[in-house]
């Protein structure tokens, strides 16, 4: 079966300097992959190549076997969605209007949203716990509430592949679990493929089926959470001492930081 996403010998970056170097990675249809690694390791840059914000100097990114550079932007946005870690602000759209923006790839030019489009947007808001804010303006919401609205807008696109850049960074622990539970449920029930950048290694290990640990623009280790989240791998990449409980929660590894000073 053709992978939903295939990254082959990808190199490239900004202003002629390569941030990523010879990256190879595959995501099978229905996969749930977490990109982890220290700041500056290339995680967000990799998402920018996958969403065609950047063009590779070498190599290719393929969606269902097709080079994304040969897929029309409207078609690509109808099949994939991206949730940025940068939250919107400074403009006045209601929450419902934001959710309906997710339907744009499915509309013809100047076509108005149908009842079905409105229902899909409302369902996305309901799933993310933001339907109660539908008539509020986006800049009236807290950072965590806006983050959930952005996820709702992405879900309203009805993507087959969803990219997220640190989707829990602005959320309290309750909403972190709620969003991760939602993504896992959509992954299992609807076959939604998920690729997400995460800094919380314990959340990544608990929810992701596979992890890709990045370091200096390369894949240091890729595999299951048990294979990737070892104390040797973490200490080698993050340059810090940790303890790893290999089966703390349902057989998933749990990382415990060891303070450098006491």
C-alpha positions in Angstrom: 0.0 0.0 0.0 1.3 3.5 -0.9 2.1 5.6 2.2 -0.2 8.6 2.8 3.0 10.6 3.3 6.5 9.8 2.0 9.5 12.0 2.6 12.5 10.9 0.5 16.1 12.3 0.8 14.8 15.7 1.7 17.3 18.5 2.1 16.6 22.3 2.3 16.1 25.2 4.5 16.3 29.0 4.4 18.4 31.5 2.4 20.5 28.7 0.9 21.4 27.0 4.2 20.1 23.4 4.7 18.2 23.0 8.0 17.1 19.5 7.0 19.7 17.0 5.7 18.7 13.9 3.8 15.5 13.2 5.7 13.6 10.0 4.9 10.3 9.3 6.6 7.0 7.4 5.8 3.6 7.6 7.3 1.1 4.9 6.5 -2.5 5.6 5.9 -4.2 5.9 9.3 -0.8 6.5 11.0 -0.2 8.7 14.1 3.3 10.1 14.0 4.9 12.5 16.6 7.9 14.6 15.6 10.0 15.3 18.7 13.4 16.8 19.3 15.1 19.8 20.9 14.6 23.4 19.7 16.2 24.0 16.4 16.3 20.3 15.4 14.1 20.9 12.3 10.6 19.7 13.3 8.7 22.8 12.3 10.8 23.2 9.2 9.9 19.6 8.2 6.2 20.5 8.5 6.7 23.6 6.3 8.1 21.3 3.5 5.2 18.9 4.0 2.7 21.7 3.6 4.5 23.3 0.6 5.4 26.5 2.4 9.0 25.7 1.6 10.4 23.9 -1.5 13.1 21.4 -1.0 16.6 21.9 -2.5 16.9 18.1 -2.9 14.4 15.2 -2.5 10.7 15.1 -2.5 7.5 15.0 -0.4 4.8 12.8 -1.7 1.1 12.5 -0.8 -0.4 9.2 -1.8 2.5 8.7 -4.2 2.2 12.1 -5.8 4.9 14.8 -5.5 3.0 17.6 -3.6 4.6 20.2 -6.0 2.5 18.7 -8.8 -0.8 18.9 -6.8 -2.9 22.0 -7.1 -3.1 24.1 -3.9 -6.9 23.8 -3.7 -6.8 20.0 -4.2 -4.0 19.7 -1.6 -5.9 21.9 0.9 -9.0 19.7 0.4 -7.0 16.6 1.4 -4.6 18.0 4.1 -4.9 20.5 6.9 -2.4 22.3 9.0 -2.7 23.8 12.5 0.0 26.3 13.4 1.4 27.0 16.8 1.1 30.7 16.0 -2.3 31.9 17.1 -4.3 34.5 15.1 -5.0 37.9 16.5 -5.6 41.5 15.5 -8.5 40.8 13.2 -12.2 40.4 13.8 -13.8 37.2 12.7 -16.2 35.2 14.8 -15.5 31.7 15.9 -18.1 30.4 13.4 -16.6 32.4 10.6 -13.2 30.9 11.4 -14.6 27.4 11.3 -16.3 28.0 8.0 -12.9 29.1 6.5 -12.1 25.4 6.7 -14.7 24.8 4.1 -13.1 27.1 1.5 -11.1 24.3 -0.3 -14.4 22.5 -1.0 -16.3 25.6 -2.4 -16.2 26.9 -5.9 -15.2 30.5 -6.5 -17.7 32.9 -4.9 -19.9 30.0 -3.8 -21.6 30.4 -0.5 -21.6 27.8 2.2 -24.4 25.3 2.1 -26.3 23.9 5.1 -24.0 20.9 4.9 -20.9 23.2 5.2 -22.4 24.9 8.2 -23.3 21.6 9.8 -19.7 20.3 9.3 -18.3 23.5 10.8 -20.6 23.3 13.8 -19.6 19.6 14.3 -15.9 20.6 14.3 -16.6 23.3 16.9 -18.6 20.8 19.0 -15.8 18.2 18.9 -13.2 20.8 20.1 -15.5 22.2 22.8 -15.8 25.6 21.2 -19.4 25.6 19.9 -20.4 27.8 22.8 -18.1 30.5 21.5 -19.5 30.5 18.0 -20.7 34.2 18.0 -17.6 35.5 19.9 -14.8 37.2 18.0 -11.6 35.2 17.9 -9.5 37.9 19.6 -11.9 37.9 22.6 -10.8 34.3 23.5 -7.9 33.0 25.6 -4.9 31.5 23.9 -6.1 28.0 24.7 -9.6 28.7 23.3 -8.2 30.1 20.1 -6.0 27.0 19.8 -9.0 24.8 19.9 -10.8 27.0 17.3 -7.8 26.6 15.0 -8.0 22.8 15.4 -11.8 23.0 14.6 -11.1 25.0 11.5 -8.7 22.3 10.3 -11.2 19.5 11.1 -13.8 21.4 9.1 -11.6 20.9 6.0 -12.3 17.1 6.5 -8.7 16.3 5.8 -7.3 12.8 5.2 -3.9 14.0 6.6 -3.7 16.5 9.5 -0.4 18.3 10.4 -0.2 20.1 13.8 2.7 22.1 15.2 2.7 21.9 19.0 -1.2 21.8 19.3 -1.2 21.6 23.1 1.3 24.4 23.7 -1.3 26.9 24.8 -3.6 24.5 26.6 -4.0 23.6 30.3 -3.6 19.9 31.2 -7.3 19.2 31.0 -7.6 20.5 27.5 -4.4 18.9 26.4 -5.9 15.5 27.2 -9.2 16.4 25.6 -7.5 17.4 22.3 -5.2 14.4 22.3 -8.1 12.1 23.0 -10.1 13.7 20.2 -7.2 13.3 17.7 -6.7 9.7 18.7 -10.4 9.0 18.4 -10.6 10.6 14.9 -7.4 8.6 14.0 -8.9 5.3 15.0 -12.6 5.8 14.0 -12.2 7.9 10.8 -8.8 6.8 9.7 -7.4 10.3 9.9 -3.6 10.3 9.5 -1.9 12.6 12.0 1.6 14.1 12.0 2.3 16.4 14.9 5.2 18.3 16.4 5.4 17.8 20.2 7.6 19.0 23.0 6.0 17.0 25.8 7.6 13.6 25.5 5.2 11.9 27.9 2.2 13.1 25.8 3.9 12.0 22.6 4.7 8.6 24.1 1.2 8.1 25.4 -0.7 8.9 22.2 1.6 8.5 19.1 1.9 5.1 17.5 5.3 6.1 16.1 7.8 8.8 16.9 10.6 10.4 14.9 13.3 11.9 17.1 15.1 14.7 15.3 18.5 16.2 15.9 20.4 18.7 13.9 18.1 18.4 10.9 18.3 14.6 10.7 16.2 11.7 12.0 18.1 10.4 14.9 15.7 7.5 15.7 12.3 6.5 14.3 10.1 3.8 15.7 7.6 3.0 18.4 7.6 5.0 21.7 9.3 2.1 23.4 12.0 2.1 20.8 12.6 5.9 20.7 12.0 7.1 24.2 15.0 5.4 25.9 17.2 7.2 28.3 20.2 6.7 25.9 18.4 8.4 23.0 17.0 11.2 25.1 20.3 12.0 26.8 22.2 11.8 23.5 19.8 14.3 21.8 18.7 16.6 24.6 21.9 16.6 26.5 20.2 16.1 29.8 19.9 13.2 32.3 16.5 11.5 32.6 15.0 8.4 34.0 12.6 6.4 31.9 9.9 4.1 33.4 9.3 1.7 30.6 5.8 0.7 31.6 4.3 3.5 33.7 1.0 3.8 31.9 -0.4 1.0 29.7 3.1 -0.1 28.8 4.1 3.3 27.5 7.4 4.9 28.6 7.3 7.8 31.1 10.2 10.3 31.3 11.3 11.7 34.6 13.7 14.7 34.6 16.7 14.6 36.9 17.5 18.1 38.3 21.0 19.2 37.6 21.1 21.1 40.9 19.5 20.4 44.2 
